[in-house]
């Protein structure tokens, strides 16, 4: 049997992390004399890594920050968020069951996320997801991040994947753009943190639930 490879985004694809990201960002903003942001607003800021999240949070509540003030704010955010990354974050419905099924059927799974590696590993371990994945390429694991296809290529290398036998599964325009540019078939989930209409992303398939992934993979020959 030909082995399948699947790269998964994390936030907005496997887990709903917006509550904890919003809480940590608001603690930082309030400690800096800024007004808190509602969760729908913070959801629109997720997907480009924590530095961009912090940068957007300050820009939305007053004067934007530049280095070194932004560097300091990011360091404070990371220390706080890492200690509270799974207070409310949980896998989306069907994620654990579907990952179990895929692994049992011989699929090799990897993570490709713009989230820094330290909180990524904390989250996967705390939520019982780490054993499913053979490799992690995080936002600070290499020189590139999505939408740069170099990030996807790094993730492919970490799990020993053949691009022709790999699907990229994500919730955002960055996931799909990076996967397509790296030569992968792409599947977008329509429940995450995207800022663009799903129909315009050019994904190979769209799914509304994570447990629809095996059927979608079969439909695209994987």
Order of alpha helices (4+ residues) and beta strands (2+ residues): beta-beta-alpha-alpha-alpha-alpha-beta-alpha-beta-alpha-beta-alpha-beta-alpha-beta-beta-alpha
